[in-house]
Amino acid sequence: MFEDQKETMAAYELGWEKHAEKFARNMEKYAMNDVEIFSKHLAGNKVLDVGCGPGVYLEWFRDKGLDGMGIDLSDNFIRACIEKGLNVRKMDLEHPILWPNQFDGVFAQASLIHVPKNRFEKALNGLVRLLKPNGIFWLIVKEGEGERFVDDPFSPGKKR
């Protein structure tokens, strides 16, 4: 694991409950349209949620009859997903250990913002290879300039 990943994971582990609440609020406030558009364009029902966090999107996929699987590095998020009965694996999104060509869609909602530019293309290619032919990749990132760590509002003294 890279040092920047360790720092990000420390922030998420410490403030995981507050992050989980924020993700749920953001789903309702900002992302509902995203998941609906994404799901309408799927050729099948097998979906990978990259950086799934506490499983907010995985729950939505399950409720809509999709076969969702999530990957994340946070032990607390993984546990929260398991407690909800969600299919989740502890896995580094930069090195997914999954068979290629198995997902109809890959959903990456603000998860790749944690990958530095010098590793981004390799990480993206590693995720794209997981798509079936004609699969779709949904990528949401933040607008801005440059790259940097920011103070985590839910984990005092930690950055992500």
Secondary structure, 3 states (H helix, E strand, C coil): CCHHHHHHHHHHHHCHHHHHHHHHHHHHHHHHHHHHHHHHCCCCCEEEEECCCCCHHHHHHHHCCCEEEEEECCHHHHHHHHHCCCCEEECCCCCCCCCCCCEEEEEEECCHHHCCHHHHHHHHHHHHCCEEEEEEEEEECCCCCCCCCCECCCCCCCEC
